[in-house]
């Protein structure tokens, strides 16, 4: 029996007989020859079934198979630049494991609601397949970059006793006899603890925000990577973010060109992404957006339109830094030169994709941190351990969070985050 070979490996098996296990994506027939477009998860290939080259039962089975039928075929690989993926298979035998009929998602146009309801099947389409392969490349690039830079992966808990970002956007969960726990909004606070143990750490996992938002930039459940560094300041966090973003863009361009081509992405807009990025002080960012007609006043956070205005002024990601302390989290360190400002920074992606990185320098002063906790009305008892970090060997430290779905949306040139995660959770969607 021939060796099972993945379609992505066809280039190393030209002229050889192989076995392919996959699904029927599409087909056409001339009467004497059937042209099957087969996918196996690694790619798409054309399988040529000549009636004279296969047993009659195999021909009949292939003829009866509809879209998404599962099948196994044997044949010889040959190069053909006109075929999908640049190779095709001359089939000598084919077994249809399940003949499918009336597959719900056909080549015709379907509405978004219908596709989301059938997300478990929509994932098989070339576009969705390409997006998730880009996501995989992004995740691997992030891990490789941080691992090679000496960061230790220390995962943070998903159940937390209190808020990290805002008390109004928490998912509450009954937690045995301990009362109420919350699904994490960020692993950052815990990474501050592990950074004091390891120096340079990162956590990487799902986070949850109970925002009642239906914008194209929001999901209820999303993934974040959060590096944290001891003995570090705002500038260290900015430089790390610039280098990380540049590295993952380079990796996607290197390994996912075909997927970007499937998505019709203009890669020239990604090829210019290299550190360092342009810097823009919050004061100057306000002046810029107001000059374009935005009503946003100094002291306010940016809306999606504001972020787009700022990003459109640059061809590369831009770093906006030193936001007012009043609009940032309680743990953000103040700027010693202007205490009303925080040592914070956001990285905004170009082409209207908004914030992809948010972070800065953390408060190392225990007394000021306690004051901030009280000002925000947060439960002191839940943060006793966090205050301990300032009592026992406090040092300057900094870090950031990077949203994976927002990065993938930008790299793929998508309109909405919902396509960048296999099963998106949104305000009005938890199925499938």
Secondary structure, 3 states (H helix, E strand, C coil): CCCECCHHHHHHCCCCEEEEEEEEEEEEECCCEEEEEEECCCCEEEEEEEHHHCCHHHHHHHHHCCCCCEEEEEEEEEECCCCHHHEEEEEEEEEEEECCCCCCCCCCCCCHHHHHHCHHHHCCCHHHHHHHHHHHHHHHHHHHHHHHCCCEECCCCCEECCCCCCHHHCCEEECHHHCEEEECCCCHHHHHHHHHHHCEEEEEEEEECCCCCCCCCCCCEEEEEEEEEECCCHHHHHHHHHHHHHHHHHHHHHHCHHHHHHCCCCCHHHHCCCCCCEEEEHHHHHHHHHHCCCCCCCCCCCCHHHHHHHHHCCCCCEEEECCEHHHCCCCECECCCCCCEECEEEEEECCCCEEEEEEEEECCCHHHHHHHHHHCCCCHHHHHHHHHHHHCCCCCEEEEEEEHHHHHHHHHCCCCHHHHCCCCCECCECCC
